[in-house]
Amino acid sequence: MKPNKARDSVAFCLGIVLLGCLIQAAGYLKGDALVFPGVGEILRAFFRLLGTAETWGKIGTTVLHLTASVAIAAVLGTALGMAMGMNAFVRNLLRPTMILLRSLPMIVLTVIVMVLMNYSRVPVTASVLVLTPLIAEAACEGCRRIDRELIDVYRLNSALNPAVLFRVYLPLTAGYLKQAYVNAVGMGIRLAVSTEYLVQTKNSLGKAVYSAGYFNEYQDIYAYALIMVLLVLAVSALPPLIGRLAGKQEN
C-alpha cells in the first residue's frame, strides 16, 4: 500500500488533538488543575518560553549534548556493529557488554558515571553508553543480512578495505542504520534531559524542568515537553532532508 502523505498528516494532527483531550480529561478526573493545566494554559506557556532568549540558550545546551552523544555513539556503534556482523568471535565477545549496557537501568548507569567523572561530562557520556548498543546491534543485523553473493563478488576482486567498507557494507546497511538513528535521536533527547536533570546542568532543559517542578509550574513542564517533541521531529527530519537536497544537486 502506497503511503498517503495527506492522510498521514491529518492522522498526526488528530493525534495531537487527542493528546490534548487526554490531558484535559486527566485534569478533569483528577480535579487538580495545578498538575494537569488546560491546553490553552500550556500553549501560552509554550509561546512565552519560546519568546525568551534564555529558553533558546537552554535548548542550545541540550541540543549540543544530544548532537555530541548521537555523533559519538554513531561512530562507535557502527564500527562495533560492523565488526560484530563480520566476525562471530567479536560478536560473542561483545555480546555480554551490549546486553549489560542495554539492560542496565538508565538511572543506575548515570549514577555510576557521576561517580567516575566530572558532572559536566555526564549527559554526553551516559547517553553514549546507552545509545551505542542500539546502533551497534542495528549495524550488526544489517551486516549479517547482506546477500552473501554480493560479499563473494567483492572478495573475488579485493580484500576487505576502507573502500569496500564505505562502498559495499555501509550502503547495504543504510536502512538499518537510518532506523537506528531515528530511535537514537528520540531516546537521546530523553537521556540528555534526564541526565541534565540529575546533575543539575546549568542553562539546560533538564535544569529548567527541575526548576519548574520545584516551583509547581506544571504548565511550563508540559511546554518544555512539547519543545522536546519538536526537537526530536526536527533532528529526525534532517537526514532525509539532506539526502533530498544532495539528490537534487546531483541531478
C-alpha positions in Angstrom: 0.0 0.0 0.0 1.4 3.4 -1.0 1.8 6.0 1.7 -0.7 8.8 1.6 1.0 11.9 2.9 -2.2 14.0 3.3 -3.9 11.2 5.2 -0.9 10.6 7.4 -0.7 14.4 8.2 -4.3 14.5 9.1 -3.9 11.5 11.4 -0.9 13.1 13.0 -2.8 16.3 13.7 -5.7 14.3 15.1 -3.3 12.5 17.3 -2.1 15.9 18.7 -5.8 16.9 19.4 -6.4 13.5 21.1 -3.3 14.0 23.3 -4.7 17.5 24.3 -8.1 15.9 25.1 -6.4 13.3 27.2 -4.6 15.9 29.3 -7.9 17.8 29.7 -9.7 14.6 30.7 -6.9 13.7 33.2 -7.2 17.2 34.8 -11.0 16.9 35.0 -10.9 13.4 36.5 -8.1 14.3 38.9 -9.7 17.6 39.8 -6.3 19.2 40.0 -5.8 22.0 37.6 -2.3 22.6 39.0 -0.9 19.2 37.9 -3.0 19.0 34.8 -3.4 22.5 33.5 -5.6 23.3 30.5 -4.3 23.0 26.9 -4.7 26.8 26.5 -2.5 27.4 29.5 0.1 25.0 28.2 0.2 26.7 24.8 0.5 30.1 26.4 3.5 28.9 28.4 5.0 27.3 25.3 4.9 30.5 23.3 6.0 32.6 26.3 9.1 30.3 26.8 9.9 30.4 23.1 9.9 34.2 23.2 12.8 34.4 25.6 16.5 34.2 24.8 17.0 32.2 28.0 14.9 29.3 26.7 16.9 29.2 23.4 20.1 29.1 25.4 18.8 26.0 27.3 17.7 24.4 24.0 21.1 25.0 22.6 22.8 23.3 25.6 20.6 20.3 25.3 20.9 20.1 21.5 24.7 20.2 21.9 24.6 17.3 24.3 22.2 15.4 22.0 24.4 16.1 18.9 27.6 15.1 20.6 26.2 11.9 22.1 24.5 10.7 18.9 27.5 11.5 16.8 29.9 9.6 19.1 27.5 6.7 19.5 27.0 6.6 15.7 30.8 6.2 15.1 31.4 3.7 17.9 28.2 1.8 17.3 28.7 1.5 13.6 32.3 0.4 14.0 31.5 -2.2 16.7 28.4 -3.4 14.8 30.3 -3.9 11.6 33.0 -5.9 13.5 30.3 -7.9 15.2 28.5 -8.6 11.9 31.6 -9.7 10.1 33.2 -11.8 12.8 31.3 -14.3 15.0 34.1 -14.3 17.7 33.8 -10.5 18.1 30.0 -10.7 18.2 30.1 -13.3 21.0 32.9 -11.4 22.8 31.0 -8.1 22.9 27.5 -9.6 23.4 27.7 -9.6 27.3 28.8 -5.9 27.3 26.0 -5.0 24.9 23.4 -6.9 27.0 24.7 -5.2 30.1 24.5 -1.7 28.7 21.1 -2.3 27.1 19.6 -3.8 30.3 21.1 -1.6 33.0 18.6 1.0 34.2 19.5 4.4 33.0 19.4 5.9 36.5 21.9 3.3 37.7 24.2 3.9 34.8 24.0 7.7 35.2 24.9 7.4 38.9 27.9 5.2 38.1 29.1 7.8 35.5 28.5 10.6 38.0 30.8 8.9 40.5 33.5 8.3 37.8 33.8 11.7 36.2 33.0 15.4 36.2 29.3 16.2 36.2 29.7 18.4 33.1 30.6 15.2 31.1 27.8 13.0 32.4 25.0 14.0 29.9 27.1 13.0 26.9 28.9 10.0 28.4 25.8 8.4 29.9 23.9 8.9 26.6 26.7 7.4 24.5 26.8 4.3 26.7 23.1 3.8 26.2 22.9 4.6 22.5 26.0 2.7 21.3 24.4 -0.8 21.8 21.3 0.4 19.9 23.3 1.5 16.9 25.7 -1.4 17.1 23.0 -4.0 17.1 21.4 -2.4 14.1 24.7 -2.3 12.2 25.4 -5.9 13.1 22.0 -7.1 12.0 22.2 -5.1 8.7 25.7 -6.5 8.0 24.5 -10.1 8.6 21.5 -9.6 6.3 23.7 -8.6 3.3 23.3 -11.1 0.5 26.2 -13.5 0.6 26.5 -13.4 -3.2 27.4 -9.7 -3.1 30.1 -10.4 -0.5 31.5 -13.2 -2.6 31.7 -10.8 -5.6 33.9 -8.2 -3.8 36.0 -11.0 -2.3 36.9 -12.2 -5.8 38.3 -8.7 -6.7 39.6 -7.3 -3.4 40.2 -8.0 0.3 38.3 -6.1 2.9 39.5 -2.5 2.9 38.1 1.0 3.7 36.8 1.4 0.1 34.8 -1.8 0.4 33.5 -0.9 3.8 32.2 2.5 2.6 31.0 1.4 -0.8 29.6 -2.0 0.0 28.8 -2.6 3.6 27.6 0.9 4.7 25.2 1.5 1.7 23.7 -2.0 2.1 23.1 -1.5 5.8 21.8 2.1 5.4 18.2 1.1 6.1 19.0 -0.4 9.4 21.3 2.5 10.4 18.6 5.0 9.4 16.1 3.5 11.7 18.6 3.2 14.5 19.4 6.9 14.0 15.7 7.8 14.4 15.4 5.7 17.5 18.7 7.1 18.9 17.5 10.7 18.5 14.3 10.1 20.3 16.0 8.2 23.1 18.9 10.6 23.1 16.8 13.7 23.9 15.2 11.8 26.8 18.6 10.7 28.1 20.1 14.1 27.7 17.3 15.9 29.6 17.2 13.2 32.3 20.9 13.3 33.0 20.8 17.1 32.9 18.1 16.9 35.5 20.1 14.6 37.7 23.4 16.5 37.6 21.7 19.9 37.5 23.4 21.1 34.4 23.3 24.8 34.2 21.3 26.5 31.4 19.8 23.3 30.1 16.3 21.9 29.6 16.9 19.3 32.3 17.6 22.1 34.8 14.6 24.0 33.6 12.3 21.1 34.1 13.7 20.7 37.6 13.1 24.3 38.4 9.6 24.3 37.0 8.7 21.2 39.1 10.3 22.8 42.2 8.1 25.9 41.9 5.0 23.9 40.9 4.9 25.4 37.4 3.5 22.4 35.7 2.3 24.3 32.6 6.0 25.0 32.0 6.9 21.3 32.3 4.3 20.4 29.7 5.6 23.3 27.5 9.2 22.0 27.8 7.9 18.5 26.9 6.4 20.0 23.7 9.6 21.7 22.9 11.5 18.4 23.3 9.0 16.7 20.9 9.5 19.3 18.3 13.3 19.0 18.7 13.1 15.2 18.1 10.9 15.8 15.0 13.3 18.4 13.6 16.5 16.4 14.2 15.0 13.2 12.9 14.0 15.0 9.7 17.5 16.3 9.0 19.0 13.1 7.2 16.1 12.7 4.7 16.2 16.4 4.0 19.9 16.4 3.4 19.6 13.3 1.2 16.9 15.0 -0.9 19.0 18.2 -1.3 22.1 16.1 -2.2 20.0 14.2 -4.8 18.7 17.4 -6.4 22.3 18.8 -6.6 23.5 15.7 -8.4 20.6 15.9 -10.9 
